[in-house]
Structures are given as C-alpha cells and as structure tokens.
C-alpha cells in the first residue's frame, strides 16, 4: 500500500505540466550543486548567498534553516526533490486560497473601510449558505474581533473562514 506522502506526490506531479516539472527540477539542481539528491541548509545558504549578492541582500544561516524547516516534510533535515515540489505546490495553493478569501472579503466590504460590520458579515455568511442569527454574529465577533471594534478585520475573517471550511 502506498504511503500518504507518495500518494500526495503522485497527485501533485500529475497536476503539473512538463514545463513546470522541468522548472522545479532546474531549481532543485541549482541548489543541489553536489548532486546528492537532497538539499540541506548549507545548500540553501550557498545558493541564497549567490542570489542575494546581486541585490545586496544579506543571507543568514537562519534564512537557510527556515527554508529547510518549511520544506522538509518528513523532518529528517534533508529536502528531496519530491518534498520540494509538494511543498511549493502546497504553498501556492494556500496563497491562492488566501487570495480568494481576500476577494470575497472585499466584495462584501460595501463601504470600503477594510472591515466588515454586522450587516456585511451577515450578508457574506448568508451567501455561503451559512444561515446566521444576530446572536451568532455577536458570538463570532466576541470570539474573533480581537480589537473589540464591533468590526471584523480581514485577519479575523480569515480565521473564521478557515474554521468553517
């Protein structure tokens, strides 16, 4: 039986066109200069230093270690090509979802104040087939309105939506 990691990798690879796979392979090979078949923090640090020297942006060891933590699916301190591809695609999917949430938020922010009032929040939730009462709205605002303004800012809204879906 195939592991979940392998199944996820196969799904991701099937969703990519050949040019995308080639692009990811080129990126992986750019970092894997010693052709080990995996990347470690030293590889990222070396490559980032070369890239950042063009823009005079300093690279720290912490930057490299942060990338390893972000992309290392199994926690062994090494990033395989498969881990890199799955992590990049997953990250892109998350950015796409966040972009959709921002557009949804903005479409219901009828007064353009970058916050949803109670009426705007009711309209938004009702449009998602989430029938809500005035009490529900009060509870949502009590739980998620961190600034206690009676308005829902985007970051509060994002937390609510991530709990609903």
C-alpha positions as CSV (number, residue, x, y, z in Angstrom):
1,X,0.0,0.0,0.0
2,X,1.3,3.4,-1.0
3,X,2.2,5.9,1.7
4,X,0.2,9.2,2.0
5,X,3.4,11.1,1.2
6,X,3.8,9.1,-2.1
7,X,0.1,9.5,-3.0
8,X,0.3,13.3,-2.4
9,X,3.5,13.5,-4.5
10,X,1.9,11.5,-7.4
11,X,-1.2,13.7,-7.3
12,X,0.9,16.9,-7.4
13,X,3.1,15.6,-10.2
14,X,0.1,14.6,-12.3
15,X,-1.3,18.1,-11.8
16,X,1.8,19.8,-13.2
17,X,2.6,20.3,-16.9
18,X,6.1,19.1,-18.1
19,X,7.5,22.6,-18.2
20,X,6.6,23.1,-14.5
21,X,8.3,19.9,-13.5
22,X,11.4,21.0,-15.5
23,X,11.3,24.4,-13.8
24,X,11.2,22.7,-10.3
25,X,13.9,20.2,-11.4
26,X,16.1,23.1,-12.5
27,X,15.6,24.9,-9.2
28,X,16.4,21.8,-7.2
29,X,19.6,21.2,-9.3
30,X,20.6,24.9,-8.8
31,X,20.6,24.3,-5.0
32,X,22.0,20.7,-5.2
33,X,25.4,21.5,-6.7
34,X,27.0,18.4,-5.2
35,X,24.3,16.2,-6.8
36,X,23.4,14.4,-3.5
37,X,19.8,14.1,-4.4
38,X,18.7,16.1,-1.4
39,X,19.2,19.6,0.0
40,X,20.3,20.7,3.4
41,X,20.7,24.2,5.0
42,X,24.2,24.5,3.6
43,X,22.9,24.2,0.0
44,X,20.2,26.9,0.6
45,X,22.7,29.2,2.3
46,X,25.2,28.9,-0.6
47,X,22.6,29.4,-3.3
48,X,20.9,32.3,-1.4
49,X,24.2,34.0,-0.9
50,X,24.8,33.9,-4.6
51,X,21.3,35.1,-5.5
52,X,21.3,37.8,-2.8
53,X,24.7,39.1,-3.7
54,X,23.1,40.6,-6.9
55,X,20.7,42.6,-4.8
56,X,23.0,43.3,-1.9
57,X,20.6,41.4,0.4
58,X,22.3,39.6,3.3
59,X,21.7,35.9,3.7
60,X,21.7,34.4,7.2
61,X,22.1,30.9,8.3
62,X,18.7,31.3,9.9
63,X,17.2,32.0,6.5
64,X,18.5,28.8,5.2
65,X,17.5,26.8,8.2
66,X,14.0,28.3,8.0
67,X,13.7,27.1,4.4
68,X,14.7,23.6,5.4
69,X,12.1,23.5,8.2
70,X,9.4,24.8,5.8
71,X,10.1,22.3,3.0
72,X,11.3,19.2,5.0
73,X,8.1,17.1,5.0
74,X,9.5,14.1,7.0
75,X,11.7,16.1,9.4
76,X,15.0,14.4,8.5
77,X,16.8,17.6,7.8
78,X,17.0,16.8,4.1
79,X,14.8,18.0,1.3
80,X,14.3,15.7,-1.6
81,X,13.0,16.8,-5.0
82,X,9.6,15.3,-4.1
83,X,9.4,17.2,-0.8
84,X,10.4,20.5,-2.6
85,X,7.8,20.1,-5.3
86,X,4.9,19.1,-2.9
87,X,5.8,21.9,-0.5
88,X,6.0,24.6,-3.3
89,X,2.7,23.5,-4.8
90,X,1.0,23.3,-1.4
91,X,2.3,26.8,-0.6
92,X,1.0,28.1,-3.9
93,X,-2.4,26.5,-3.2
94,X,-2.5,28.2,0.2
95,X,-1.7,31.6,-1.4
96,X,-4.4,31.1,-4.0
97,X,-7.0,30.3,-1.3
98,X,-5.9,33.3,0.7
99,X,-6.3,35.5,-2.4
100,X,-9.8,34.1,-3.0
101,X,-10.7,34.9,0.7
102,X,-9.4,38.4,0.3
103,X,-11.5,38.9,-2.9
104,X,-14.6,37.5,-1.1
105,X,-13.9,39.8,1.9
106,X,-13.5,42.9,-0.3
107,X,-16.7,42.1,-2.3
108,X,-18.8,42.3,0.9
109,X,-17.0,45.3,2.4
110,X,-19.6,47.6,0.8
111,X,-18.4,50.8,2.5
112,X,-14.8,50.1,1.6
113,X,-13.5,50.6,5.2
114,X,-11.4,47.3,5.1
115,X,-13.6,45.8,7.8
116,X,-17.0,44.0,7.9
117,X,-19.7,45.4,10.0
118,X,-22.5,43.2,11.3
119,X,-24.7,43.7,8.2
120,X,-21.9,43.0,5.8
121,X,-20.9,39.9,7.8
122,X,-24.5,38.6,7.8
123,X,-24.7,39.1,4.0
124,X,-21.4,37.3,3.5
125,X,-22.2,34.3,5.6
126,X,-25.7,34.0,4.2
127,X,-24.2,34.0,0.7
128,X,-22.2,31.0,1.7
129,X,-25.4,29.2,2.9
130,X,-24.4,29.7,6.5
131,X,-27.6,31.0,7.9
132,X,-26.8,33.1,10.9
133,X,-28.7,34.9,13.6
134,X,-28.0,38.1,15.3
135,X,-26.8,36.0,18.3
136,X,-24.5,34.0,16.0
137,X,-22.9,37.3,14.7
138,X,-22.4,38.6,18.3
139,X,-20.7,35.3,19.2
140,X,-18.5,35.3,16.1
141,X,-17.5,38.9,16.8
142,X,-16.9,38.1,20.5
143,X,-14.6,35.2,19.6
144,X,-12.8,36.7,16.6
145,X,-12.9,40.5,16.9
146,X,-9.5,40.8,18.7
147,X,-9.6,44.6,18.6
148,X,-13.1,44.7,20.1
149,X,-14.2,47.3,17.5
150,X,-17.5,45.6,16.6
151,X,-16.0,45.1,13.1
152,X,-14.3,42.2,11.6
153,X,-10.9,42.9,10.1
154,X,-9.5,40.6,7.3
155,X,-7.2,38.6,9.6
156,X,-10.2,37.9,11.9
157,X,-12.3,37.0,8.9
158,X,-9.7,34.6,7.6
159,X,-9.6,32.8,11.0
160,X,-13.4,32.4,10.9
161,X,-13.4,31.1,7.4
162,X,-10.6,28.6,8.0
163,X,-12.7,27.2,10.9
164,X,-15.8,26.9,8.7
165,X,-14.1,25.0,5.9
